[in-house]
Amino acid sequence: MEETLIKVGGMSCQGCVKNVSGVLGALPGVASAEVSLAAGEAKVAYDPQVLSRAALLGAIEDAGFDAE
């Protein structure tokens, strides 16, 4: 497992946090996703053999948020 920290823009409420958490948690290879509204970031533990960091960013962006 690897951990990565992703800056997430566009979150304004706990509903956004739940949305981003759900999107990340549904991806194959994601072990955990902790999303913080205050920090504007997501800490994700994932299996790089199954999923790339770029795929994580893409999933967040597809959900309507900015990711870097």
N, C-alpha and C positions, 0 to 999 in steps of 0.2 A: 504494500500500500504506500501511496505517496500522499502528501498533504499539499494543498495549494491555497493561496489567499487570493481571492478575486474581488476587485473593487466593483461594486454594483451601484449604478446611478439610476435615479428615477423612482426609488422607493420612497413613499410618503406616509405609510401606515403599516400596522401589523398585518393587514390583509396582503400587502405587497410582500412582506417577509414570508408569510405562509405560502404565497404563490411561488416565490423563488425556491423556497425549501422543498415544496412539492415537486417542482419541475426537476430539480437536481436529484432528489431522492428517488425519482422514478427511472432515472437513467441506469442501465446495466453497468455494473462496475463501481457504483458509488456506495461506499460503506457508510458515510455520514456527511451531513451538510448542516453547518451551523451558520445561520444568517443573522446579522446584526443590523438593525435599522439605524441605531445611533452611530455606528462606525461606518455604515454604508459598504459593508463587505460580507463575503461568504467564505467560510473556511471549509474546504471540502477534502475529505479523505476518499481516494479513489484508486482503482487498479489500473495503472498505465498500460497494462497488457490488453485491457478491454476497452479503454476509453482514453482519449487524448484531452489535454487541457483545452485545446481549440474547440473540441466538441462541447465541453462544459460552457465555454464562453458563448458558443452558438446557441445552446439551449436557453441560456439566460436572455440573450438578445431576441430569440424567437418568441419568448414570453412577453416581450415589450419593454425590457429594461436595457440599460447600457452596461456593458461588461468590459473590463480591461485587466 
